[in-house]
Structure formats: C-alpha cells, structure tokens
Amino acid sequence: MKKIYRLILWSVIITFVYLLIFPISIKIEKTISAVEVSLEDPLFYKQLNVLIDGTYRWKMLGDDTFDGNIMFDTYPLTIENTLEQGEGLPTLRFAGGIDSLDYGKWMDSEYFGKIHTKPFFKAFIVQIFEESVNGSKSWSNIDGHFIVAPASNKEDTLSILKRFKIID
C-alpha cells in the first residue's frame, strides 16, 4: 500500500512541476455572440459575433499568451487585418488577463482596443479605442464603448461588466 501512495505522490509532484514549467496549449476556433454597449448611452445596444482562431497557452506561473486572430464582424478593421505579431513573439500576452488589440503590420498597426479576458476566452470584454476631439485615441471606463462576450442580452452584459469590475 505504501508503494501505491508513493507512486501517487510522485505522480502529483511531477505533474505539478510540469505545469509550472510548460504551458498548456489549447487550439481555439470558435464564434461567440457578443454585445456592444456604451456606458454613456444606456440605450446603445448592438449584437455582434466574435471569431477567435488560434492557440491559447495557459501558464500556471507567468502570463498566458495567444497566437492567432480575433475578429469582430461589425468592425472592418478587424476583418481586413490580423492582430499584430512581432517576429518570435506571441500575438497577445495577457499580463493580468489584459492586453491591447493592435491590427495590421508589425510597427505599423492600428489600435482597436484593450481586451480583458478570463482564461481560454471564457468571458471577456474589449474597451474600444475612440477618437477624441484632438484626433488621438483613448478609452474610458466612464463613458466608453465595450464589447462583452459571451452575451446575448443586456442582463448578461451587465453581469460580465460587474465581474470584471468595470461597473458597480
């Protein structure tokens, strides 16, 4: 019996060390229904689809990464271009579950927004960059536009925004 317990203990230790060192890679190819809302205009509500295609790498220690593309069917910028990817770098590195979405060629890309995500895109929000009066782009937690997924109605959207602590 002691041999079985030792074998189980060593298996658990080896598995734990493996997960500490090597990321778990999951191929993601899915379409998620989402809702775009504006915190400034409570009547603004637009449904859209988010197409995600790539490989998500979950790490027990360190930042998760994603190699692939994320497209929003109502935004031509995301359909006509791919996410920025530097040579040898992952497309997205989720420091604390957050990274910016930059579409186009490396070093000549256009900002789309900032994504906040739970592992494997189980739930995410995108703060959309918006043009200001002086021509610069910015985002705001007070009056900005957000794409929220997975959501199909206003209640789902508000619940996810609360979970990400965007609203109270």
N, C-alpha and C positions, 0 to 999 in steps of 0.2 A: 504494500500500500504506500509506503514511503517513496518508492521509486515513481509511482504514478503522480504523487503530489510534487515531487521534484521536477518531473517532466513537464507538468502543467505550469509550475512556477517558472521554469526556464523558457517555456514557450511564450508565456506572457511577457517576460523580460525582453526576449528577443524581438517580439512583435512591437513592444513599446519603443525600444531603441530604433528599430527600423522606421517606425512612424515619425520619430524625432528627426531622423536624418533625411529620409526620402519623402517627397510629396506624393500624395495620391492623385493620379491623373484620371479625370473623367471627361469623356467626349460628350459635349453638349450640342444638340441640334434640335432646337425647338422654337415654336412660335407661341408667344404669351400674349394674352389680351391685357391691355393696359388702359389707363385713363389719364388724360392730361387735365390738370386743374390749375387755377390761378388763386393764390391766397388773397390777392387784392379784389378779385371779382368772384364772389361765391356762386354766381350763376354760370360762370365759364366751366364747361364740361365737354371734353372731346374724347371719344373712344378711338383707340389705335391698336395696332399689333406691333409687337417687338419680336424681331427674328434674331436669334442667337445661334451662332455656328462657330464652334471652336473647342479648345481643350482647357478645362479648368483644372488648376493644380492647387490642391488643398495641402497646407503645411501645418503641422502641429505647432511648430515654432517658426516664427517669421511670417512674412506677408504671403497671402495667397496670390496667384497670378492667373492670367487668362490669355491664351493665344487664340485669336480668331477675330470675328467681326460681330458687331451688334448694329442692327438696322431698325429704324423706326419708319413704318410705312407711310406716314404723313409728312416726313421730312426728306426732301430730295437730297440734301447734303449727305445724309447717312446711307442713302441708296446708291448714289453715284460714286461715292468714295468709300474707302475702307479705313478702319481705325489705324492711327499712326503706329508704326512699329519700327524702332531703330534696329539696326543690324545686331543680331545676337541678343536682343532684349525682348522680354515678353510684351505683348500688346498692352496689357494692363497689369499693374502691380497694386494690389489693394492694401495700402497702408491703413490699418484700422478699418478695412472694409470700404475705403474711399479712393477714387482715382478720377482723373479728368478724361473726358471723351474728346479726342482730337482726331479729326478726319482729314485725310489727304496724305500727300507725300511727306516723308520724314523731313523735318526742319522747314516745311512749307505747308503746315497743316492749319486747319481752321477749327477753333474751339466750338464744340457743340454744348457741352455742359459738364457737370460733375455727377458721377454715379456713386451712390451709397448702396451697398449690397450685403445680403446675408450669404453665407457660403453656397456655392452652386446656383446662384441667382434664384434662390427660393422665394425671396422678396427683395425688391429694390426700388429705389427712387432715383430719378435724374433731375437735378436742378438745371434748368435750361438757361444758357447764357443769353442775355438780351442786350440789344443795342441801347446805349444811353444817349442822351442829347448830344454829347460831345463826340460820339462815334465809337467810343470804347465799349467793350462788352463786360458785363458783370452778372452776378446772380445775387439773389436776396432771399432770406428766409422770411421776410415780412410780406412782400408783395409779388414774389416771383412765380414763374410757371414751373410746375413739376409734372413729370411723367411717373406714374405709380403703377407697379405691377407686382403680383398679378391682381388685377382689379377689374371688375365689370360694372360697378356702380359706385355711387358717392360714399356709401357707408364703408365699403371695402377700402376705398381710397383714404378716407379719414382715419380709419383704424391703422393702416400701414404708416401714414404720416405721423401718427401718435407713437407708434412703435419705434420709429426712427428719431423720435423727439424733435420733429420739425415744428409741430404744433402741440399745444397743451390739451 
